[in-house]
Amino acid sequence: MDKKGLKNKDAWWAPALEIFSAVSIWIAGPIIIALLLGKYLDDRFYTKPWIFLGLTAFSFIISCYGIFRVVKRYMEKISKEGQNEESK
């Protein structure tokens, strides 16, 4: 408990921070991996910039799918919480 007697899970900003961090990971993670791997493979196979561009496009698709999953999960969680409040 903190000084005000509230638990950390009761903080109003905690769910927003959780969603922000999950979405940020899905944005940055695949792009950084594509950047590093694409640059390495382009240098190795002398195909600049084609492998990099292909991996970047693929990572964009992966990011979109991951963000969709995260948002869908949180929407379902919020919907269930709303239904629980209505039933009380």
N, C-alpha and C positions, 0 to 999 in steps of 0.2 A: 504494500500500500504506500501511496505517496503522502505528502503533507496534508492534503485536503481529504484524505480518507477514501479516495477513489482508487480502484484497481486500474492497472494499465489497460486492460481490455475494455474498460468503460470509457476510455478517451474517445471523444467524438471524431477525432482525426485519424484514428488507427485504421479503420477500414479503407479510407481513401489512400493512406500511405501504402497499405498492403496491395491495393489494386495498382497504384502508380509504380511500385517496385516490380510487380509481376509483368506489367506491360512493358516497362523499360528494359527488362531483361530480354523479353521477346523481340524488342526492336534492336537493341545493341548486340546481343549475342551472335545471332546468325550473320549479321553484317560484318562484325569484326572477324569472325571465322572465315567468311568468304574473302575478305580483304587479305588476310594473311595467307590462306591456302591458295587463293588465286594468283597472288603475286609470286609465291614460291613455284607453283606449277608453270606459270608463264615463263619464268626465268629458266626453269629446268627443261622445258620442251620448246622454247623459243617461239611461243605463240602469242606474244603480247598483242593486244589486251584481251584476246578472245576467251580464254578460260576464266580470267578475272570477271569479265562481263557476264559470262554464263552463270558463274557461281553467285554473282551479285543478284542476278534476276531470280535464281533459284532461292537464294536466302530471303528475298523479298516475299516470295510465295510462302515460305516457311514462317516468316514473321507474321504475315497476315493470318495464317491458319492458327498460330499460337495465340495471337491477340484475340481472335474470335473465340477460341476455347476459354481463355481467361475471362473475357467479358460475359460469355454465356454462363459460366460457372457462378460468377458473382450475381448475375441477374436472377438465376434460379435460387441462390441463397437469399437474396433480398425478397423474392416472391414468397418463399417459404416463411420467412420471418413476418411478412405482412399478413399471410394467411393465419399464422399463429396468433397474431395480435387481434385479428378480427374475430377469431373463435373465442377469445377470452371475454 
